[in-house]
Amino acid sequence: GESVGLHLPTLSVQEGDNSIINCAYSNSASDYFIWYKQESGKGPQFIIDIRSNMDKRQGQRVTVLLNKTVKHLSLQIAATQPGDSAVYFCASSSASKIIFGSGTRLSIRP
Amino acid sequence: GAGVSQSPSNKVTEKGKDVELRCDPISGHTALYWYRQSLGQGLEFLIYFQGNSAPDKSGLPSDRFSAERTGGSVSTLTIQRTQQEDSAVYLCASSLGRTGVYNSPLHFGNGTRLTVT
């Protein structure tokens, strides 16, 4: 069935380094992709999105890369800060049905 | 107003009882989604409402689960005869339009944590 998976369940990075969180999706008809950040006890918070007609989009300290050939997207966080500690979810959308991955927990080493 | 509001924030119920979870979406958002999140897991799609169209119920795990959206705004998720495996955080989200068509991301509430004892 349709799925969205993540390459690593946990990621630990040094404060100040760049973080890269990867995600694979299975539905080639997916045309819209979103990254969310979820802190403990809160709902997911929108970070950045990208449509399938793009391969890169940048926000403030974040960049999303999309490779439709291998059905892979990644989230890059520049100069990771302690406040970036959270679980990060990718999601893919096809015909308004949105499938979420299982999440990657990002922890920051001082 | 502010963001998506869900109530109650926590609900403890006995096995076999019915529960109702409420979601107030962002004003003007026509799309509303319910997801379930078990501890340490991802988000499991339950149901999707878009305007006056028939809801997409394809994610509801059993006929004990149902949802309504009245007046295109407030939504209620009802779980009848609750079971222990229903224990999870139930998240509601809304968006301006059909996500993917309008590039409209979901905005989530903080969820209702349901514990079935």
Chai-1 contact restraints between the chains, C-beta under 6 A:
chainA,res_idxA,chainB,res_idxB,connection_type,confidence,min_distance_angstrom,max_distance_angstrom,comment,restraint_id
A,D31,B,G100,contact,1.0,0.0,6.0,A-B,restraint_1
A,Y32,B,G100,contact,1.0,0.0,6.0,A-B,restraint_2
A,I34,B,P105,contact,1.0,0.0,6.0,A-B,restraint_3
A,K42,B,N110,contact,1.0,0.0,6.0,A-B,restraint_4
A,G43,B,L91,contact,1.0,0.0,6.0,A-B,restraint_5
A,G43,B,F108,contact,1.0,0.0,6.0,A-B,restraint_6
A,G43,B,G109,contact,1.0,0.0,6.0,A-B,restraint_7
A,G43,B,N110,contact,1.0,0.0,6.0,A-B,restraint_8
A,G43,B,G111,contact,1.0,0.0,6.0,A-B,restraint_9
A,P44,B,F108,contact,1.0,0.0,6.0,A-B,restraint_10
A,F46,B,P105,contact,1.0,0.0,6.0,A-B,restraint_11
A,D49,B,P105,contact,1.0,0.0,6.0,A-B,restraint_12
A,S93,B,T99,contact,1.0,0.0,6.0,A-B,restraint_13
A,S93,B,G100,contact,1.0,0.0,6.0,A-B,restraint_14
A,S96,B,R98,contact,1.0,0.0,6.0,A-B,restraint_15
A,S96,B,T99,contact,1.0,0.0,6.0,A-B,restraint_16
A,S96,B,G100,contact,1.0,0.0,6.0,A-B,restraint_17
A,F100,B,G42,contact,1.0,0.0,6.0,A-B,restraint_18
A,F100,B,L43,contact,1.0,0.0,6.0,A-B,restraint_19
A,G101,B,G42,contact,1.0,0.0,6.0,A-B,restraint_20
A,S102,B,G42,contact,1.0,0.0,6.0,A-B,restraint_21
A,G103,B,G42,contact,1.0,0.0,6.0,A-B,restraint_22
